[in-house]
Amino acid sequence: MITTRRIYMPLATYPEAVDDEAVLAAAGFAVSLGGTLEVTTFSVDIPRVPSPLAGLLIDIPALVQAAEDKSRSECGRLHNLIRGIGAPTAVNCSSREVLLSGLLEAAAAEARYYDLAVLPWSQDTVSAQHLLETVVFGSGRPAILVPGSARPPARLDHVAIAWDGSRVAARALGDVLPLLAEGGRVTVLTVRDEKPLAGAALAGLLAASLEKRGVKADPIEIALGDRTIAEALQEKALAEGAQILAMGGFGHSRIRDFVLGGATTGVFADPRLPVLLSH
């Protein structure tokens, strides 16, 4: 029986690192879940491409070396930043150097050895968005997106689940329930006018099932109106006081060309609270 939760947080440092606010928010949220947080920062090895013109106008080898040095230096700075959150016994930091072309796949592969991944989100950091997309769809493990505005709870005692009765929604439910503190509650959110659903009163059915399992649950049906599905779900989750929204991640990738469902696209673009995605 697993008694220690192990949480993984990969951080890219090239071409830029995700902003400090998001890193601290993600690390703090991970620590609040209990267990240990394993942080891996990735520095890059950029292949040199020989060219007779490389040194004529710009010293390209020197620029490449400077980029690699900056990436390695950023790894150390991020380690110091994260260790400052005040839970040294629960946080372990390590670094890996990888070829630039293999960074995303390396993070997804490493995530498979943990219970879940926690990923800092920043609207202005494209490399961080590519990393979280790859981990969500390539690791086979649940992943929590944490925006910089999130504040870690003292205990996770209220989760919201986006419920449409689908396979991925059921997986998200199974992934988030073990994180719920004893005596906590679940808000079940179903959007009625977004797509055809496999039956009526789905939120009520799940809430009743959870109650029979000893979990407090409240069903809520949402009218979409002129909002996107991601806006509707997140706004209601926040209004109800949920500390995290769990949902199935719809989509697949074709060599980093991601084809996403509407709710997943909206959450990737603008998470307003921590969001657990299961794929």
Kinemage of the C-alpha trace (Angstrom):
@kinemage 1
@onewidth
@group {chain A} dominant
@subgroup {mainchain}
@vectorlist {calphas} color= white
{ca met a 1} P 0.000 0.000 0.000
{ca ile a 2} L 1.363 3.413 -0.978
{ca thr a 3} L 1.698 5.630 2.098
{ca thr a 4} L 3.745 8.541 0.720
{ca arg a 5} L 2.487 10.734 -2.093
{ca arg a 6} L 5.216 11.736 -4.543
{ca ile a 7} L 4.552 14.840 -6.633
{ca tyr a 8} L 6.595 15.875 -9.656
{ca met a 9} L 7.268 19.395 -10.918
{ca pro a 10} L 9.380 19.778 -14.088
{ca leu a 11} L 10.723 23.215 -14.948
{ca ala a 12} L 12.219 24.250 -18.283
{ca thr a 13} L 14.833 27.005 -18.336
{ca tyr a 14} L 15.162 27.615 -22.081
{ca pro a 15} L 14.439 29.884 -23.850
{ca glu a 16} L 13.046 31.322 -20.623
{ca ala a 17} L 11.855 30.051 -17.256
{ca val a 18} L 8.275 30.392 -16.066
{ca asp a 19} L 7.840 33.442 -13.836
{ca asp a 20} L 8.700 33.135 -10.147
{ca glu a 21} L 5.163 33.851 -8.935
{ca ala a 22} L 3.799 30.812 -10.778
{ca val a 23} L 6.671 28.581 -9.613
{ca leu a 24} L 6.099 29.535 -5.972
{ca ala a 25} L 2.326 29.095 -6.290
{ca ala a 26} L 2.738 25.619 -7.805
{ca ala a 27} L 5.331 24.523 -5.252
{ca gly a 28} L 3.226 25.809 -2.369
{ca phe a 29} L 0.115 24.057 -3.658
{ca ala a 30} L 2.042 20.800 -4.105
{ca val a 31} L 3.391 20.922 -0.553
{ca ser a 32} L -0.130 21.531 0.786
{ca leu a 33} L -1.193 18.176 -0.677
{ca gly a 34} L 1.216 16.313 1.597
{ca gly a 35} L 3.979 13.884 0.726
{ca thr a 36} L 7.118 14.973 -1.082
{ca leu a 37} L 7.658 17.339 -3.987
{ca glu a 38} L 10.357 16.334 -6.450
{ca val a 39} L 11.446 19.267 -8.618
{ca thr a 40} L 13.480 18.657 -11.769
{ca thr a 41} L 14.930 21.638 -13.593
{ca phe a 42} L 16.061 21.016 -17.158
{ca ser a 43} L 19.084 22.718 -18.667
{ca val a 44} L 19.639 22.346 -22.393
{ca asp a 45} L 22.384 21.094 -24.646
{ca ile a 46} L 21.997 22.988 -27.922
{ca pro a 47} L 23.560 21.152 -30.904
{ca arg a 48} L 26.214 23.066 -32.815
{ca val a 49} L 25.569 23.203 -36.542
{ca pro a 50} L 28.801 23.836 -38.478
{ca ser a 51} L 28.524 26.636 -40.997
{ca pro a 52} L 31.202 28.511 -42.958
{ca leu a 53} L 29.271 31.724 -42.299
{ca ala a 54} L 28.858 31.154 -38.549
{ca gly a 55} L 31.559 33.577 -37.448
{ca leu a 56} L 31.490 36.204 -40.165
{ca leu a 57} L 28.923 38.624 -38.713
{ca ile a 58} L 27.763 37.020 -35.450
{ca asp a 59} L 29.683 34.720 -33.144
{ca ile a 60} L 27.047 31.989 -33.147
{ca pro a 61} L 29.054 29.458 -31.079
{ca ala a 62} L 29.476 32.081 -28.370
{ca leu a 63} L 25.743 32.843 -28.400
{ca val a 64} L 24.915 29.137 -28.071
{ca gln a 65} L 27.356 28.746 -25.190
{ca ala a 66} L 25.871 31.787 -23.442
{ca ala a 67} L 22.367 30.347 -23.791
{ca glu a 68} L 23.487 27.022 -22.285
{ca asp a 69} L 25.265 28.788 -19.418
{ca lys a 70} L 22.178 30.876 -18.693
{ca ser a 71} L 20.016 27.754 -18.693
{ca arg a 72} L 22.298 26.022 -16.163
{ca ser a 73} L 22.460 29.131 -13.992
{ca glu a 74} L 18.668 29.388 -14.004
{ca cys a 75} L 18.432 25.822 -12.658
{ca gly a 76} L 20.382 26.843 -9.564
{ca arg a 77} L 18.372 30.018 -9.083
{ca leu a 78} L 15.072 28.106 -9.262
{ca his a 79} L 16.307 25.567 -6.713
{ca asn a 80} L 17.091 28.372 -4.259
{ca leu a 81} L 13.721 30.006 -4.923
{ca ile a 82} L 11.774 26.806 -4.235
{ca arg a 83} L 13.768 25.860 -1.139
{ca gly a 84} L 12.720 29.197 0.318
{ca ile a 85} L 9.070 28.149 0.689
{ca gly a 86} L 9.839 26.783 4.139
{ca ala a 87} L 9.357 23.034 3.793
{ca pro a 88} L 12.871 21.676 3.117
{ca thr a 89} L 12.121 18.136 4.294
{ca ala a 90} L 9.246 17.860 1.804
{ca val a 91} L 11.023 19.314 -1.245
{ca asn a 92} L 13.851 17.745 -3.240
{ca cys a 93} L 15.478 19.506 -6.188
{ca ser a 94} L 17.608 18.037 -8.958
{ca ser a 95} L 18.775 19.049 -12.428
{ca arg a 96} L 19.066 17.243 -15.738
{ca glu a 97} L 20.813 18.327 -18.898
{ca val a 98} L 19.008 17.199 -22.034
{ca leu a 99} L 19.204 17.854 -25.731
{ca leu a 100} L 16.946 20.739 -26.627
{ca ser a 101} L 14.874 18.514 -28.921
{ca gly a 102} L 14.258 15.966 -26.162
{ca leu a 103} L 13.281 18.190 -23.246
{ca leu a 104} L 9.493 17.824 -23.481
{ca glu a 105} L 9.558 14.071 -23.929
{ca ala a 106} L 12.033 13.690 -21.048
{ca ala a 107} L 9.691 15.515 -18.672
{ca ala a 108} L 6.672 13.421 -19.724
{ca ala a 109} L 8.639 10.184 -19.305
{ca glu a 110} L 9.913 11.174 -15.859
{ca ala a 111} L 6.397 12.139 -14.707
{ca arg a 112} L 5.273 8.510 -15.127
{ca tyr a 113} L 7.191 7.545 -11.989
{ca tyr a 114} L 5.121 9.824 -9.718
{ca asp a 115} L 1.580 9.981 -8.378
{ca leu a 116} L 0.842 13.260 -10.130
{ca ala a 117} L 2.504 16.320 -11.649
{ca val a 118} L 2.054 19.920 -10.539
{ca leu a 119} L 2.812 22.464 -13.251
{ca pro a 120} L 3.188 26.248 -12.931
{ca trp a 121} L 1.243 28.156 -15.572
{ca ser a 122} L 2.151 31.515 -17.048
{ca gln a 123} L 0.395 33.208 -19.942
{ca asp a 124} L 3.604 34.852 -21.109
{ca thr a 125} L 5.863 31.775 -21.104
{ca val a 126} L 5.358 29.692 -24.236
{ca ser a 127} L 7.935 27.082 -23.218
{ca ala a 128} L 6.034 26.392 -19.975
{ca gln a 129} L 2.789 25.930 -21.924
{ca his a 130} L 4.442 23.436 -24.292
{ca leu a 131} L 5.821 21.569 -21.291
{ca leu a 132} L 2.499 21.283 -19.484
{ca glu a 133} L 0.690 20.169 -22.664
{ca thr a 134} L 3.252 17.411 -23.183
{ca val a 135} L 3.069 16.210 -19.574
{ca val a 136} L -0.759 16.254 -19.530
{ca phe a 137} L -1.098 14.244 -22.729
{ca gly a 138} L 2.115 12.226 -22.693
{ca ser a 139} L 2.704 11.100 -19.105
{ca gly a 140} L -0.391 9.042 -18.332
{ca arg a 141} L -0.528 10.708 -14.899
{ca pro a 142} L -2.882 13.401 -13.574
{ca ala a 143} L -1.491 16.914 -13.780
{ca ile a 144} L -2.479 20.055 -11.896
{ca leu a 145} L -2.093 23.426 -13.610
{ca val a 146} L -1.431 26.160 -11.055
{ca pro a 147} L -1.657 29.859 -12.013
{ca gly a 148} L 0.453 32.396 -10.203
{ca ser a 149} L -2.631 33.887 -8.542
{ca ala a 150} L -3.402 30.652 -6.652
{ca arg a 151} L -2.773 30.500 -2.918
{ca pro a 152} L -2.080 27.134 -1.265
{ca pro a 153} L -4.854 25.957 1.048
{ca ala a 154} L -4.154 24.830 4.602
{ca arg a 155} L -5.890 21.601 3.600
{ca leu a 156} L -7.709 20.550 0.445
{ca asp a 157} L -11.252 20.145 1.719
{ca his a 158} L -13.372 21.293 -1.240
{ca val a 159} L -12.969 20.096 -4.810
{ca ala a 160} L -15.155 20.670 -7.849
{ca ile a 161} L -15.515 18.074 -10.598
{ca ala a 162} L -16.623 18.856 -14.148
{ca trp a 163} L -18.972 15.945 -14.775
{ca asp a 164} L -20.466 14.787 -18.073
{ca gly a 165} L -20.418 11.057 -17.422
{ca ser a 166} L -17.507 10.465 -19.806
{ca arg a 167} L -14.537 8.150 -19.340
{ca val a 168} L -12.069 10.993 -18.855
{ca ala a 169} L -14.366 12.701 -16.329
{ca ala a 170} L -14.533 9.450 -14.357
{ca arg a 171} L -10.760 9.227 -14.429
{ca ala a 172} L -10.470 12.825 -13.182
{ca leu a 173} L -12.825 11.986 -10.327
{ca gly a 174} L -10.718 8.970 -9.391
{ca asp a 175} L -7.552 11.081 -9.502
{ca val a 176} L -8.832 13.968 -7.375
{ca leu a 177} L -10.655 12.058 -4.613
{ca pro a 178} L -7.428 10.743 -3.003
{ca leu a 179} L -6.305 14.380 -2.631
{ca leu a 180} L -9.441 15.392 -0.719
{ca ala a 181} L -8.908 15.841 3.004
{ca glu a 182} L -10.956 13.740 5.402
{ca gly a 183} L -14.369 15.284 5.890
{ca gly a 184} L -14.050 17.358 2.720
{ca arg a 185} L -16.726 17.851 0.115
{ca val a 186} L -17.210 17.690 -3.628
{ca thr a 187} L -19.189 20.051 -5.837
{ca val a 188} L -20.375 18.284 -8.984
{ca leu a 189} L -20.710 20.651 -11.948
{ca thr a 190} L -22.617 19.748 -15.104
{ca val a 191} L -23.155 22.162 -17.990
{ca arg a 192} L -26.497 21.329 -19.573
{ca asp a 193} L -26.483 23.398 -22.781
{ca glu a 194} L -22.946 22.834 -24.095
{ca lys a 195} L -23.302 19.400 -25.734
{ca pro a 196} L -25.649 16.398 -25.663
{ca leu a 197} L -25.260 14.443 -22.433
{ca ala a 198} L -25.741 10.740 -21.851
{ca gly a 199} L -28.807 11.096 -19.640
{ca ala a 200} L -30.535 13.571 -17.364
{ca ala a 201} L -29.567 14.727 -13.869
{ca leu a 202} L -25.971 13.506 -14.239
{ca ala a 203} L -24.719 15.789 -11.466
{ca gly a 204} L -27.324 14.425 -9.078
{ca leu a 205} L -26.492 10.843 -9.950
{ca leu a 206} L -22.808 11.349 -9.187
{ca ala a 207} L -23.522 13.307 -5.992
{ca ala a 208} L -25.775 10.489 -4.760
{ca ser a 209} L -23.086 7.926 -5.579
{ca leu a 210} L -20.462 9.907 -3.669
{ca glu a 211} L -22.750 10.301 -0.650
{ca lys a 212} L -23.145 6.507 -0.515
{ca arg a 213} L -19.344 6.289 -0.385
{ca gly a 214} L -19.213 8.656 2.572
{ca val a 215} L -18.233 11.782 0.634
{ca lys a 216} L -20.256 14.967 1.031
{ca ala a 217} L -21.386 16.108 -2.417
{ca asp a 218} L -23.604 18.802 -3.921
{ca pro a 219} L -24.863 18.687 -7.530
{ca ile a 220} L -25.043 21.903 -9.545
{ca glu a 221} L -26.234 22.308 -13.124
{ca ile a 222} L -24.869 25.312 -15.005
{ca ala a 223} L -26.368 27.260 -17.890
{ca leu a 224} L -23.628 28.159 -20.353
{ca gly a 225} L -25.175 31.347 -21.693
{ca asp a 226} L -22.675 33.446 -23.641
{ca arg a 227} L -19.652 32.077 -21.780
{ca thr a 228} L -17.169 29.451 -22.905
{ca ile a 229} L -17.322 26.077 -21.189
{ca ala a 230} L -14.038 26.774 -19.381
{ca glu a 231} L -15.285 30.147 -18.138
{ca ala a 232} L -18.564 28.681 -16.892
{ca leu a 233} L -16.919 25.815 -15.010
{ca gln a 234} L -14.185 27.918 -13.423
{ca glu a 235} L -16.471 30.783 -12.453
{ca lys a 236} L -18.881 28.421 -10.717
{ca ala a 237} L -16.109 26.485 -9.005
{ca leu a 238} L -14.693 29.731 -7.613
{ca ala a 239} L -18.130 31.019 -6.611
{ca glu a 240} L -18.762 27.827 -4.638
{ca gly a 241} L -15.416 28.142 -2.859
{ca ala a 242} L -13.734 25.111 -4.438
{ca gln a 243} L -9.958 25.013 -4.082
{ca ile a 244} L -9.397 22.956 -7.230
{ca leu a 245} L -11.358 22.005 -10.348
{ca ala a 246} L -10.919 18.476 -11.698
{ca met a 247} L -11.808 17.649 -15.280
{ca gly a 248} L -11.013 15.252 -18.069
{ca gly a 249} L -8.470 16.466 -20.593
{ca phe a 250} L -9.802 16.036 -24.104
{ca gly a 251} L -7.213 16.032 -26.847
{ca his a 252} L -4.261 14.327 -28.428
{ca ser a 253} L -0.971 15.370 -29.916
{ca arg a 254} L 0.725 14.847 -33.239
{ca ile a 255} L 4.368 15.787 -32.724
{ca arg a 256} L 3.430 18.757 -30.548
{ca asp a 257} L 0.499 19.883 -32.733
{ca phe a 258} L -2.175 19.621 -30.083
{ca val a 259} L -5.820 19.048 -30.970
{ca leu a 260} L -7.813 19.949 -27.873
{ca gly a 261} L -11.410 19.920 -26.730
{ca gly a 262} L -13.144 23.209 -25.974
{ca ala a 263} L -12.942 23.045 -22.174
{ca thr a 264} L -9.311 21.918 -22.262
{ca thr a 265} L -8.373 24.713 -24.655
{ca gly a 266} L -10.031 27.285 -22.406
{ca val a 267} L -8.277 26.042 -19.274
{ca phe a 268} L -4.869 25.965 -20.980
{ca ala a 269} L -5.443 29.548 -22.106
{ca asp a 270} L -6.636 30.949 -18.772
{ca pro a 271} L -6.705 28.808 -15.612
{ca arg a 272} L -8.263 30.860 -12.801
{ca leu a 273} L -7.710 28.331 -10.022
{ca pro a 274} L -5.702 25.110 -9.794
{ca val a 275} L -7.099 22.656 -12.358
{ca leu a 276} L -6.464 18.922 -12.307
{ca leu a 277} L -6.514 17.406 -15.793
{ca ser a 278} L -6.714 13.659 -16.406
{ca his a 279} L -6.215 12.184 -19.854
